């Protein structure tokens, strides 16, 4: 299968490309820089030069493919405070891919999020499927999660569409996401913190397991599938903070909720969420059996601390 991948040189994409190639697929990666193109070619992929703003490039690459995996997102906009703009751009890209693949039966996979989908219980693949469930979200996140619903609706247009929901931490050596941010905050504050009693739970998965799920979904997920890419249902944030404190030789303590915004800055809204999730149906559907280390085990290996935690 010839697969067009956006975000192919990113954190998950750089694990997905060899996963696809090892399984016998051809990969064409979207490269927005010479460095990205060089990395993709070294991994054995073909490349097309462009960004998510290059409509003609995206359309041509999608039409020439046997399937599309969309991982790219304008994180530079999101982290600069323009999340709505990033979400709007993502919606336009997905709609373009839908038009390019409509009527073909070819697969279209996108990455979505697995946090904040349910309250008081683990979320399942049935959650987050209706507009009413998104009404309480801020505009930007509501747009992005609504984009997932747009993808699912493409099943009615003969697109084998799937939404792969990623946990907030897709961990591994080289990760610069939430775990690295928590470590950076602990270094800056001189304390490894958690909110309240630290019982908030986050689902988690290793990067290699996430990449394998994308490949399995490409090959066999039915149209309109929602897939949960979490190997662990919920890791307590206090347990994470304790490992960070021990490796940095810093005290671990509770941060009162009213002080969370000052202590955790932009991460406060995420770290306070109790958001466990189940991936039982996904595993049964695709035979996905995560084999990578769990989050705590991965933290204990020490690479997050050697890498600086920035």
Secondary structure by P-SEA (a helix, b strand, c coil): cbbbbcccccaaaaaaaaaaaaabbbbbbbbccaaaaaaaaaabbbbbbbcccaaaaaaaaaaaccbbbbcccaaaaaaacaaaaaaaaaaaaaaaaaaaaccccbbbbbbbbcccccccccccccccccccccccccaaaaaaaaaaaaaaaccccccbbbbbbbcccccccccccaaaaaaaaaaaaccccccccccbbbbbbcaaaaaaaaaaaacccccbbbbbcccccbbbaaaaaaaaaaaacbbbbbbccccccccccccccccccbbbbbaaaaaaacccccccccaaaaaacccccccccc
